[in-house]
Amino acid sequence: LFCARGGGGSRDAASAKKEDTRKVDLKKVEEVLEPSRLDDALRDTERCAVLWKKRQGKVVPLREEMQHMATDSDDKEADAFLRVAVPRAVAVLHVFASSSDHHCALTAPAVRHVWPLLSSGEWRHAVLELLLEWSQRTISARAMAEFASRYPEPHLRLLVDAVANESKENMLPPGFEERAQRAAQRFGPSSASTALDGALDEMLAGLSNSSAAELAVSTLGNVALAGQSLPAFREKMAAFRETLVAALARQVKPSNWRLCGRSAGAICNLLRLGDAFAEEVERCCTTPLVEALRDELGEAGPDSSASM
């Protein structure tokens, strides 16, 4: 019902069998379908993107004779709308994108409106989760690759920065430090077994979430796979070749159990983007990949997880 559009005629008329379906009935006025709730959500997402770009100064400025019409109350109203509408819209789209291929395809037009919101620290993690879900489906992943090939700045750069940034906030799951502090407070000389169990559950709950770097690495690898046949996408990705491959190579370590496998998969997908990427991968990633494979086979090295 959320995706259904009303106002398209009665049920009897819709189920009636026509002799020639290609014939246009000129005696009957065509009824226009009413927008569905999903259409409303997509429209709200578009409005959020427009308002966000406006707040970032990425729109055409008003003419001098029109600037007096812009008031502080308009800015406050826009900020209030963004605080409420963006998390709701992203959450609704994530539910549909994770439901099925069909529902995910229905939300694909929102890619161009959601991706710019990645520049916001407040909504960054939720947007990355949605982008990852889109990148795992054929139609929406293709839409992401086409959008990135048309508008690489700042969208591809934001995703590459999320991969290359090695700050603590980017590498750890959101809220993990707070969870670790709460768990540490439960430990003590006289801690009961229930307190220890609660602390362990707190730590496991924090580790079960994905970090921004994990989401970005998987998303970028999936989009690279979807856009391998697009010459424009391959050309735009080439501008980030050195930064991206070097960042992925640093994560291919046996001890980095959260990012090693994801990064290796992303590296394999980048090989499909042409000889330039293949040469860069050969130069930067051969040694880390071999060491990781040796560790997988039990041949422990100096940075091996088997020796821990």
C-alpha positions in Angstrom: 0.0 0.0 0.0 2.9 2.4 0.6 4.0 2.1 -3.0 0.5 1.9 -4.6 -0.8 4.9 -6.5 -4.5 5.6 -6.2 -7.0 7.2 -8.4 -6.5 5.0 -11.4 -10.1 4.0 -12.0 -12.3 1.4 -10.3 -11.3 -2.2 -9.7 -14.0 -3.5 -12.1 -12.8 -1.2 -14.9 -9.2 -2.3 -14.3 -10.1 -6.0 -14.4 -12.3 -5.7 -17.5 -10.9 -7.5 -20.6 -10.6 -5.4 -23.7 -10.7 -6.8 -27.2 -7.9 -4.6 -28.4 -5.6 -3.2 -25.6 -3.8 -0.9 -28.1 -7.0 1.0 -29.0 -7.4 4.3 -27.2 -10.8 5.0 -25.8 -11.5 8.7 -26.7 -14.9 8.7 -25.0 -13.4 8.3 -21.6 -11.3 10.8 -19.7 -8.0 9.4 -18.5 -7.7 9.5 -14.8 -4.4 10.7 -13.4 -2.9 8.5 -10.7 -2.4 10.0 -7.3 1.2 9.9 -5.9 2.0 7.1 -3.5 3.5 7.5 -0.1 6.8 6.4 -1.6 6.5 9.2 -4.1 6.0 11.6 -1.2 9.1 10.2 0.5 11.2 10.6 -2.7 9.9 14.2 -3.0 10.8 14.9 0.6 14.3 13.5 -0.1 14.7 15.8 -3.1 13.6 18.8 -1.0 16.1 17.8 1.7 18.9 17.7 -0.9 18.0 21.1 -2.2 17.9 22.7 1.2 21.1 21.1 2.2 22.9 22.4 -0.9 21.5 25.8 -0.2 22.8 25.7 3.4 26.2 24.7 2.0 26.2 27.6 -0.5 26.2 25.3 -3.5 23.3 26.9 -5.3 23.0 29.9 -7.6 22.8 33.0 -5.3 19.8 35.3 -5.5 20.0 38.5 -7.5 20.7 41.6 -5.5 17.1 42.9 -5.9 15.8 39.5 -4.5 18.0 39.1 -1.5 15.8 41.2 0.7 13.2 38.4 0.4 15.4 35.9 2.2 14.8 36.1 5.9 16.3 34.4 9.0 13.0 32.7 9.7 13.3 30.9 6.3 16.7 29.6 7.3 15.4 28.4 10.7 12.5 26.7 9.1 14.8 25.0 6.6 17.1 23.8 9.4 14.1 22.5 11.4 12.9 20.6 8.4 16.2 19.0 7.7 16.7 17.9 11.3 13.4 16.0 11.2 13.0 15.0 7.5 16.5 13.7 6.6 16.7 10.9 9.2 13.1 9.8 8.5 13.6 9.8 4.7 16.9 7.9 4.9 15.4 5.4 7.3 12.3 4.8 5.0 14.5 4.4 1.9 16.8 2.0 3.8 13.8 -0.2 4.7 12.7 -0.4 1.1 16.2 -0.9 -0.3 16.9 -3.8 2.1 13.5 -5.5 1.4 13.9 -6.8 -2.2 15.3 -6.0 -5.6 12.0 -4.6 -6.7 11.5 -2.2 -3.8 15.2 -1.2 -4.0 14.7 -0.3 -7.7 11.8 1.9 -6.8 14.0 3.9 -4.5 16.9 4.2 -7.0 15.9 7.7 -8.2 16.7 9.0 -4.8 20.5 8.2 -5.2 21.2 11.7 -6.6 19.4 13.3 -3.6 20.9 11.1 -0.8 24.5 11.0 -1.9 25.2 14.7 -1.3 24.0 14.3 2.3 27.2 12.3 2.9 29.0 15.6 3.6 27.0 16.0 6.8 28.6 14.5 9.9 25.3 14.1 11.6 23.7 11.9 8.9 27.0 10.4 7.5 26.7 6.9 8.9 23.0 6.5 8.0 23.7 7.7 4.5 26.6 5.2 4.1 24.4 2.4 5.3 21.8 3.3 2.6 24.5 3.7 -0.1 25.9 0.2 0.8 22.4 -1.3 0.5 21.9 0.3 -2.9 25.3 -0.8 -4.1 24.4 -4.5 -3.5 21.4 -4.4 -5.9 21.9 -4.4 -9.7 19.6 -1.5 -10.8 20.4 0.9 -7.9 24.2 0.1 -8.2 24.1 1.0 -11.8 22.3 4.2 -11.0 25.0 5.0 -8.5 27.7 4.5 -11.0 26.0 6.6 -13.6 25.4 9.4 -11.1 29.1 9.3 -10.0 30.3 9.4 -13.6 28.2 12.6 -14.2 28.9 14.3 -10.9 32.2 13.0 -9.4 32.7 16.1 -7.3 32.1 16.0 -4.5 30.4 12.6 -4.4 33.2 10.2 -5.4 35.6 12.3 -3.3 33.4 12.0 -0.2 33.3 8.2 -0.6 37.1 7.9 -1.2 37.8 10.1 1.8 35.7 7.8 3.9 37.9 4.9 2.7 41.2 6.7 3.2 40.5 8.5 6.4 42.2 6.6 9.3 40.9 8.6 12.1 39.5 6.9 15.2 36.0 8.2 14.5 36.1 6.7 10.9 37.6 3.4 11.8 35.5 2.5 14.8 31.7 1.8 14.9 29.6 4.7 15.9 29.4 5.1 19.7 31.9 2.3 20.4 34.0 4.4 22.7 31.0 5.3 24.9 30.0 1.6 25.0 33.6 0.6 26.0 33.6 3.2 28.8 30.3 1.9 30.2 31.6 -1.7 30.0 34.8 -0.7 31.8 32.9 0.9 34.6 31.1 -2.4 35.3 34.4 -4.2 35.9 35.9 -4.2 39.4 37.2 -6.4 42.2 33.7 -7.2 43.4 31.9 -7.3 40.1 29.2 -9.9 40.0 28.9 -12.4 37.1 25.8 -10.6 35.8 27.8 -7.3 35.6 30.5 -9.0 33.7 28.0 -10.6 31.3 26.4 -7.2 30.8 29.8 -5.6 30.0 30.5 -8.4 27.5 27.1 -7.9 25.8 27.8 -4.2 25.7 31.1 -4.7 23.9 29.7 -7.3 21.5 26.8 -4.9 20.6 29.3 -2.2 19.8 31.4 -4.5 17.6 28.4 -5.8 15.7 27.9 -2.4 14.0 29.9 -1.4 11.0 32.3 1.5 10.9 32.2 4.3 8.3 35.3 2.9 6.7 33.8 -0.6 6.4 30.7 0.7 4.8 32.6 3.0 2.4 35.0 0.2 1.3 32.2 -2.2 0.5 30.2 0.5 -1.2 33.0 1.6 -3.4 33.9 -1.9 -4.4 30.3 -2.7 -5.4 30.0 0.5 -7.4 33.2 -0.2 -9.2 31.8 -3.6 -10.2 28.6 -2.0 -11.4 30.3 0.8 -13.4 33.1 -1.2 -15.1 31.3 -1.0 -18.4 30.8 2.8 -18.2 33.8 4.7 -19.9 32.8 7.9 -18.1 32.8 6.2 -14.7 36.2 4.6 -15.3 37.6 8.0 -16.4 36.3 9.8 -13.2 37.6 7.0 -11.0 41.1 7.3 -12.4 41.5 10.6 -10.7 41.3 8.9 -7.3 43.4 5.9 -8.3 46.6 6.4 -6.3 44.8 7.6 -3.1 42.2 4.8 -3.2 44.6 1.9 -4.0 47.1 3.0 -1.4 44.4 3.3 1.3 43.0 -0.1 0.5 46.6 -1.6 0.6 47.1 -0.3 4.1 44.0 -2.1 5.3 45.0 -5.5 3.9 46.6 -6.8 7.1 45.9 -10.2 8.7 45.4 -8.5 12.1 42.8 -6.1 10.7 40.0 -8.6 10.7 37.3 -5.9 10.2 38.7 -4.4 6.9 41.1 -7.0 5.5 38.5 -9.1 3.6 36.5 -6.1 2.5 39.5 -4.3 1.2 40.8 -7.3 -0.7 37.4 -7.7 -2.4 37.3 -4.0 -3.3 40.8 -4.3 -4.8 39.7 -7.2 -7.0 36.7 -5.1 -8.3 39.0 -2.2 -9.0 41.0 -4.4 -11.3 38.1 -4.3 -13.7 38.4 -0.5 -14.3 41.3 -0.8 -16.7 45.1 -1.2 -17.0 45.9 2.0 -15.0 44.2 0.5 -11.9 45.8 -2.9 -12.6 49.3 -1.4 -12.6 48.6 0.6 -9.4 47.2 -2.5 -7.7 50.2 -4.6 -8.7 52.6 -1.9 -7.4 50.9 -1.3 -4.0 48.8 -4.4 -3.2 50.8 -7.5 -4.3 52.8 -7.8 -1.1 50.0 -7.2 1.4 47.7 -9.6 -0.4 50.4 -12.4 -0.5 51.0 -11.9 3.3 47.3 -12.0 4.0 47.0 -15.3 2.0 50.0 -16.8 3.8 48.3 -16.0 7.1 45.1 -17.6 5.9 47.1 -20.8 5.1 48.7 -20.8 8.5 52.1 -19.5 7.5 52.4 -16.9 10.2 54.4 -13.7 9.6 55.4 -10.7 11.7 52.0 -9.1 11.3 50.0 -12.3 11.4 46.8 -12.8 13.4 47.8 -16.4 14.1 50.6 -15.3 16.4 48.2 -13.2 18.6 
